[in-house]
């Protein structure tokens, strides 16, 4: 006859028809799958965290790029004429750039250099620029495309090396290529600007200064005709006829006086 303890042991060893060994194997399998799920969840969470971190870093970099100084060196047509072109250093960024160093290799050279003001000796190309504000341009006359025509001893491109900082201390170094012949073979239209108007007024002023009429001092006699052409001709003819009549009367008077003088002589 079985005791209560023996019945309990039998029931535990065959719970739900599975032996203790089977239950142990089942627990092991369940634990394994739970562990695998935990690992996948951890990996997924790590990737999500890394993606979030990358997005935060990209956002930070984008904000920094959007609010940083950005120095560019270009060659632009002169404000005076399309034939002339200038070397322009511009800050197209949103913050001031400080300690801006601009280097051109090879050094720029004009077709006709003026002693003492050679372009490669310009201070903005030989010494750091203290600050360039946002949208500020530093412009210097470079050369004339007409004078450079058929000149093979002048550089046509430059390697531009830039280094500068923002007001927070972040440093920037950039290299670019400056091509002077990028617009070679193109056409342009001449646009009249305020400069041309000022030049015309200046030329007009010089002409007026050379005028002898404006140099005269005192009152000027101005003759003006306000009558019609026929009336003017008739009046002029009448004046001329009267003048001739007066001259004729004066001549007769002079001749008569002369005859009287001859008669009175002994």
Beta strands, then each sheet from edge to edge (+ up, - down):
strand 1: 71-77
strand 2: 84-91
strand 3: 97-105
strand 4: 129-132
strand 5: 137-144
strand 6: 157-165
strand 7: 171-179
sheet 1: 1+ 2- 5+
sheet 2: 4+ 3- 6+ 7-
end
